[in-house]
Amino acid sequence: MPKNPAQLPEGGALRHLVASVIAMGRVVEVAFQICQARTFEDFQDALLGIRDQTHWTQGKWVIGNGANARDRTWNEFQCTHPDIQLLSDHLDRLIRQNYGECEHLRVVRRESVAAIG
């Protein structure tokens, strides 16, 4: 998602942004339940684990696996129930698949803090 509010999209891209924000609510829920995310850093770790598989402002999403995989350009998602559900389900799967990476990042962070302090 854009860091600069001046980069906020218009038209179809704005509908994509709304669908993305709604889908991210599911990511927060899954990170809380599955990754036991409780702090900003915990949620950050969960999101870093899927960063390379998300395409908020450019590129193509690869939804599904193997023969069932299909590409969707970043701005094809609209603010409709089917698209929000598709994106939410996809992000849910990514977070669950990357749970081990999320846990690894948390352990590394704890060890770094312990070594400093």
N, C-alpha and C positions, 0 to 999 in steps of 0.2 A: 504494500500500500504506500502511496506517496507520503513522504515525510513533510513536504512543503505544501501547505494548503493552497498555494497558487497553482499547484499541479493537479488539483482535483478535477476529475473529468466532467464532461457535459454529455447530455443526450444518452445514447446507448451505453456509453462507458459509465455514466452515473448510475444507470440501472444495474450494471455489473457491480459497481461499488456497493450499492445497497444489498445485493444478494451476498456479496462477500462478507459484509459486516454481520449479516444474520448468520451465515455459515460459521463465522468465527466464534459465535456464541457457543456452538456445539464443541468447537475445539477447546474452549476454556473448560467446559463441563467435563470432557473426556480427559484433559490434562489433570484436572482436579481429582477425578475418580480413579483413573488408571495410573497416572504418573505420580499421584499423591502430591501434586503441585500445590504449595501453600504460600510461597513467597514470590515476589517479582522474578527473582533469579530462577526459581523452579519453572515458572511459566515460560521464561525466556529460553531455558534449556529445551523444553518441549517443542517450542516453535523453531529453534535452531535446527532441531533434528529433521524437520520437514522443509526447511527453507529452500533447498535446491530442487524440491519437487513441486513448488508452487509458482504460479505465474500471474501475479496480480496486475501488472501494468504492461507486460509484453510477453511474447512467446506463446507456447502451447502447453496446455494441461494434457497429461496422458491419464485418462480415466479408465480404470480397470486394468486387468493383467492379461498377458498372452494373447490368444485369439480374440478375446472379448475386449481388448484395449481399443480405445478410440481417442482421437485427438480433438481438442476444442481450443480454439484460439482464446486468448485471455479475455477478450471482450465479447465473446459469444454468450456468456451467461447473462441471463436477464432476471429481473425481479419477479419470477413466477415460481409457483410452488414446486413444479418438477425440477427446475434448474437449481433452486435453493436446496432441495432435497438431495439432488445428485452431488452438488458441491459439498454439502454437509457430510453426506455418507463417505465421500472420497477423503475428505480431511480427517474424519473419524478413523478410517482405515489407516491412513498415514501415521497418525499419532499412535495408534495401537501397534502398528508394525515397527515403529521407531522407539517403542518404550525402552528397550535395552540401551539405546543410545542416550536417551533422556536420563536414565539412571546412571550411566557411565559419566556423563557430564556433571551430574550432581556430586558424584564421588570425587571426581577430579577437583571440582571447586572446593569441596570440604577439605580435601588434603592440602590444597594450596593455601587456604585460610589458616589451617592448623600449622603449616610450616612457617607462615609469616608471624603468627601470633604466639 
